[in-house]
Amino acid sequence: MIVLKKYSGHIRNHKSLCEELGVNPSLPRSEKEEQIIIKAFEKWGKTMANHIYGMFSFALFDNETDTLFCLRDQFGTKPFYYYLDDSNNLFYGTTIREIMEEESFKKELNQKMLQIYLTMTYTTGEETFFKGVKKLLPGRYLIFKNGKIEIGRYFKPEFCPDNSKSLEEWADEIHSTLNDIMKEVKTEDEYVESFLSGGVDSSYVLAVSDAKACNSCGYDDSRLDESGLAKETASILNRKFNRCLITPEDYFSIVPYVMYNMEQPLGDASAVAFALGCIATAKGTKICYSGEGADEFFGGYNMYRNAERYGDNLKDFYVGNTNIMKEEEKRKILKKYYENFEPIDLVREIYTENEGLDPLSKMSDVDIQVWLEGDIYLNVDKMSRAAGLEVRMPLTDMRIFDIASRMPSSFKVNEEQNKVALRTAAAKVLPYDIAFRKKLGFVVPIRMWMADERYNADVREKFNSDIADKFFNKAEINAIFDEYIGGNSDNWRKVWTIYTFLVWYEEYFVKR
């Protein structure tokens, strides 16, 4: 008998799978998805995920063979962790905290991950900040039998450019595929709203959805407030618009909540704003659409336009979307520096896999395997879960990636624009100026707020704390902070990344 032990996710193609696998489609969602997963494993085994569209991580136990089978989806939208104790007992789950509840769990800091974190602002690779707790990486499965762990890989991103299609043909394929996905992404009885920024991705998802309301975060500073643009889009699409106003007081007060629920430190300043947005949105709905995935698939970041200039040098420095602190600086500020443990070492295998691809495809490949999993999807999963909200991401789908993997880079990025084909597709349902609006990103005024003495008292306190003294040369990190306060706003990311680690450490190793 096979039993579903752990599960987090949403299966989009449940109707066709119910028919193929003989599952009663009228079952409640939780029972239906449980039966789909069990029967899919019975039919397809290790390759079962190739037949499922959606986001998922789970653990199955086969009582007859005394075998545990765990799997994480292709892009890592849902996390999965495991831990082997001193007696060779395997503990596992979709959160780290459920593993920490086990009596034989030993809570120890994996200090060397701080060295990675100060560059990446998140963790990458199998290891976590908790010694012994590992992530099952995207596109992998784990088998535990007879006291032995076997990790296998069923999916890795592959790019095979097809030069036979025109821009319009690619746009048509994106649009028709997304419309097909939107038919699956909710059931008729589910009420769903949508997140909306000023960008094309969330605007496109809203336009092709039946969401009657959308939700945006805003600030009093009009220079960085995208909510006005989002409101214009909502008005054009005739959708109700909800705005969550984020004040500096709200932002800084919720940082401990964010770091605790994130389970590992995350130095992405937008995560705090997203957490507040999730809390506000959960008051009106329990399911919400979001537009993650398109930037990495279709060349959405402005730096991608430099890909050709970087060329073969990418493999020597490009570790993903963020790279804020070099090794020389980390040697100065860290009390313990681990030699021969650099972020680039954790992505060398990816560059081996994508040898021969064009530079943009290489950058996308790294971001899909590293940045998406370590930052974007982690943030979405942890903050939505903490708020009691389920976020569904229609653009993160194997069918969407299949298009992106075949699309030549020239249709993704050119000298004037990024996400060219996706924007062309979006222009079928959005005004041109919205579909081709310059990418703004999820902007947070933290660059200004953290330099303001009215709001940065806790940052200053943490930088001079006993916790800081445990890991950092305090004079060095305070010099970075003082330089930032003195006008070098480029230092804000370094200050924020150090601060978020200190807050996280206090939450897990001092308070609890």
N, C-alpha and C positions, 0 to 999 in steps of 0.2 A: 504493500500500500504506500502510495506517495502522498506526502502531506506538505502543504504550503506553510512554512514556518515564519517567514518574514516577507513583507511585500510593501512597496511604495511605488505609486505610479498611476498611469491612466493608459488604457489600451484603446486606440482609435478605431482600428478595423475589427471591432468586436463582432459586428453583424456577420461579416463574411467568415470569421473564425468560428463563430458559433455553428454556422451551417457546415463548415468543413470538418469540424471536430465533434459534432454531435452534442453541443452544449445547448441547454434550454435558454433561448434568448430572453425569456420573460423573468428570469431570475433577477433578484436585486443585484446592483452593480458589483458589490464586493464578492458575492457568491459566484457571479458569472465570470469575473476576471480570475478568480481562484481556479475555477474549473478549466478555463481557457489555458492558463499557465500549466496546470498539471497535465492536461491532455496534449498540449503542444510538446511538452517534454517527452511524454510517452511515444509520440509519433515521430518527432524530429531530433530528440536528444540535444546534443551540444550545439546544433545549428538552429535551434528553435527560434532564436531572436531574429533570424533572417526572414521569418514569416510574420513578425509582429511589428506594427507601426504604433509608435507612441513613446512614452517615457516610463522607464521601469527599472527597478532592481529588486531582486527577490532571492529567497533561499528555499529549496525543496529538500525534503528528507525522504529517502526510499528505505522504508522499514525492512523490506525483504533482503536488500543487499547491504544494509547499514551504511549507506552512502549519502553524504550531503552534497548538494549541487547548488551553487550560488552563481548569479549572473547579473551583470550591469549592462545597461543599454549602450548602444554604439557610441554615443557622444557623452555619456556620463551625466545626463540631466538629473538623475537621482543617485545619491551617494550610497556606497556600501562599504562597511568596515569589518575587519576581523582581527582577532587577537588570540594568540596561543599562550596559555599560562604555563607555569613551571611543571605542571603534571601532564602537559600535552593535551589539555582540554581546549577545544576551539570555541570561542565565543564570537558572535557576529551580529550585525544589525544594520539598519539604515541610518542609525545615529551612533555617535561615540558614547553618549551618556548611558544608553542602555547596556553597553559593554562595561562601562565603569561601575555599574550597579552589581556586577558579579563579585562574589565574595573573594575570589582568588585574584582579582584584578589589582595590579600594583600601579599606582599613579606616579609616574616619573616623567620628568620633562625630557624630551628629545632635543637637547640644546642646539645641536648642529643645524636644525632646521631654521633657527633664527638667522643664520648666515644666508640661507636661500631667501628667506622672507624679506630681508632688507633690500634685496635687489628686485624680487618679483612682486612683493606686497601680498603674496599668497603662497601656499605650499604647492609644490608640484612633485610628481613621482609617487611612488608607493608609500613613502613614509609620511607620518603625521607628527605633530608636536608632542604627542604622547608616545613614549617609548614602547615599542612592541605593537602598537595599534597601526595597522596598515589599511590603505585604501585598495579596494579592488578597482583597477583602472578601467576606463571605458573600453567597451568591446571585448571584455575578458569574462571568463567563467572560472570558478574555483570548484574543485572536487576535493572533498576530505573523506578519506577512507583508510582504515587500518592505521590511523594516527599520522597519515602523511597528507600534505597539501600539494595539489597539482594545480597550477595556473595555466590556462590555455587562452588563446586569442582567436576569436571567431570573426573579428572585423578590424580592418584598419583603413583609413582614408586612402583612396587611390584616385589619381587624376589621369584621364585619358582624353585629351582635347579632340573635339570633332570640329573640323573646319568647314564642314559642308553646309552649315546653316547661316542664315542672315540674323541680324540683330532682332528683327521683328519676329522671326520664327522662334528664337530663344525666348523672347518676351511672351509670345503666345503659349509656349510650353509651361513657363513659370505660372502664368495666370490660370490656365486650365487645371494645372496640377493643384495649385493652392485652393481653387474652388472645389475640387474633389475632396481635398483634405478637410475643408470647412464643413462639408456634409457629415463628416465622421467625428469631428472634434467635440461635439456635444449631442445629447439626446434631446428630443422634443420637449421633455418635461423639465429640463435643466434651465435655470436662469443664469445667464452669464453676462458680465460686464467686461470692459476692456481697459487696459492701461493705455494712455495716450500722451506722447511727448510731442515736440514740434517736428520730429523726424519722419522719414518716409516709412520705416518698417512698421511702427505701431499704427500709423495712419492707414497704411495698406491693409493691415489685418482688420482694423475697425471697419474699413470700407467694404470688405468682402464678407463681413460677419453680420449676424442678426442682433448683435449687442445693442440694446436700446440706450445704454448709458456708458460713459467713459470717465476715467479718473486720471487726474494729472496733479503733479506737485508744483508748487510755485513759491516764489520769494518776493519780499518787498522790493528788492533790488531789480529794477526793470532791465538792467544790462544783462542779467543772467537768468531771467525768468522766461522759460519756454512756454509757460501755461497760456500766455496770450495767443501764441501761434496755435497751440492745441485747441483752444476755445474756438478759434476761427475755423479749424478743420471740423470740429464737432458740429458747429453751426451749419457748415456746408453740407455735412452728411446727415443733418437733422437728428442728432443724438443729444441726449441730456448730458450736460457737462458738470462734473464735480471737481472742485479744486481744493487740494489740501495745502494750506498755507504753512510753510515751515519757517519757524523763527530760529534764531541762533540758540535761544534758551531751550527750545524743544530738541534741537539737534544735539547739543552737547549733553543734555540730561539723559538721553536714551543710549548713549554709546556703551555703557556697561551691559545693558539689555541686549544690544546687538552682538557684542563680543561673546557674551555667555551663550546665546542661542546659535551663534555661528559655529560654536564648538572649537574652532581654531581661529587664530587672529586673521583678520582680513583688512588690508590697508587701502581698500577701495572706498574713497569718501562717499561715493554715491550709494553705497550699501546702507548707510544710516538714513539717507533720504528715502531710499526704497522701503526700509523697514517702517518708517512713518507712513509712507504711502499705502503699504499693505494693511496696517492697522486701521487707517481711515477707510480704505476700500472694503474691508471685511465687515464694516457696519452695514453695508448695503447689499452685499452679495457674498457667496462662499466660493464662487468660481470666477476667474478673471483671465482674459487673454493677455498675452504679452508678445513682443516682437523679436525676442532673442534669436540669434543664430545667423541671421541674414548677413551681417557685417563680415563674419569670418568665411562664410560660404561664397559670397559674391563680391568681395573686395571692397568693404565699406569704410575702412579706415584711411584717413588722409595719408598716413605714412606708407601705405601700399603703393602710392604713386612713385615712391623712390625705389621700388623693388629692382628695377633694371639697373639702376645706379649701384645698388649694393652687390648685385651679381653673386659670384661665388664666395664673397666675403661673409655672406649671411651665416654660414656655418661656424664662423669664428666669434660671432657676437649676438646674433638674434635669438633671444630666448623666449620671445613672446611680446605681448602688447605693452608690458611695462619693464623698464630696466632703469631703476632710479638710483642705484648705488653701486659703484665700482669696487673691486676687491681692495684696492689701495685704501679707500676711505673706510671700508669695513674693518680692515686691519687696525686702523687708528681708533675706532670707536668701540670695538668689541674687546672685552677682557679675555675671551677665549676664541681664538680664530683657528679653524680647522683647515690645514693645508690640503691641497688637492681635492677640495670639495666646493666646486663652483657651479652656478646655475647652468652654464653651457654644457657641463658634463651630463646633465639630466636630459638633454635634448639631442645628444649626438646620435642616438639610435634612430630618431626621427629623420635626421639628415641622411643617414645611411639608407633609410627606406625610400626617401624621395630624390635620391641621386638621379640626375638627368632631367628633372623637371625644370620649368622656367622659374625665375626668382619669386614671382607673385604666388605661384602655387606652393612653393616651399614655405613662404611666410604664412599663407593660409593654413597649410598643414600643421605647422607648429602651433598656431593659435587655436585651431580646432582641437588638437590633442592636449594642449597645455592650458592656455588662457581660458577657454570656454569652461573646461572642467574645473579648474582651480579657483576661478573667480566668479564668472557670470552665473553658471548653473548652481554653484554652491550658494551664492547670495540669494538667488531666486528660491531655491528649495528651502533654505534655513529660515529666511525672513517670512516667507509666505506661510510656512508650517507653524512658526511661532505665533502668527497672527490668526491662525485658523482659516487661512485662505488657500485655495488650490489654484495654482497658476498653470495655464496650458499655453504652450508655445507652438502654434501651427507652422511657423517657419523652420523650426527644428524638427525635421522629419526626413527619413531616409529618401523619400521620393523627391524632396527639394534638394537634398545634397546630391542625389544622382544627377540632377540637371547641372548643378554647379560643377560637379566633377568632370563633366563632359564639355563644359563651356570653355572656349579659349579665353585666356586672360585679357585679350584685347576687348572683349565684350563686358568685362568687369570694371576695368580701370583704364582711363585715358588721361591725357595731359590736363583736361579741364574738369573731369568728373569721376566720381567713384560709383560703384554699383550701377553701372550704366544699364545693363539688361533688366535688372530688378526695377529700376526707376521707370524704365520704358513700359514694363508690365504694369506697374502701379498707376501709370498715367492713363490706363484704360478705365480706371474708376475714380481717379483723383485729378483735380486741376493740375496743370503742368507745373505751376510754381510751387506746389506742395510736393509733388513727386520728385522734382529736381532741386528741392531746397538744399542748400549746403549743409553738410553734416555738422551738428552742433555738439553731439554727445550729451550725456546726462550730467549737466553742469550743476555744481554745488558751490555756493559762495564761500566755502571753507577757506579759500586762499586769503580772503579779507577777514573773515570772522576770527580765525585763529591768531591773527596779529593784533586783535583788539583786546585790550586789558580787561574789558568787561566780561569776556567770555573764556579767556585762556588760562584762568587760574589753576584749573585742574591739570592742564598740560604742564605748566610750570612746576606744579607740585610733584607730578609723576617724574619729571626729568631730574628732580632733586631728591627722589625717594630712595629708601633702602633697596627697593626692588630694582631701580635703575642701577644702583651701585653694584648689584649682584651680577649684572650682565655687561654694563657699559662703563667706559671711562666718562664719568659725568662731565668733566670739563669739556670734553670733545663734543658730546651731544648738546650741551648747553651753548657751546659756541655756534653750532648749526642753528639752534633755536634763536639765539641773539642776532645772528646775521639775518635770519628771516624777519624778525621783528624790526630790524634796522632797515629793511627795504628790499632784501633779496627774496622776492616772492617765489622764485624758483625752488627754494628750499622747503616749501610747504609740504611737498610729498614726503620728503625725508622725515620731517617733524611728525607728520601724521602717522607714518608707518611705525616709527619708534613708539609713539604714544599709544597706538592701538594694541601693540604687543604688550605694553606695560599694563594697560587696562585688562586685557585678556588674562595675563598671568595672575593679576590680583584676583580676578573672578574665580579662577580654577585652582590656584595654589596657595592663596592667602585666605580668602573668605570661606572657601568650601573644603 
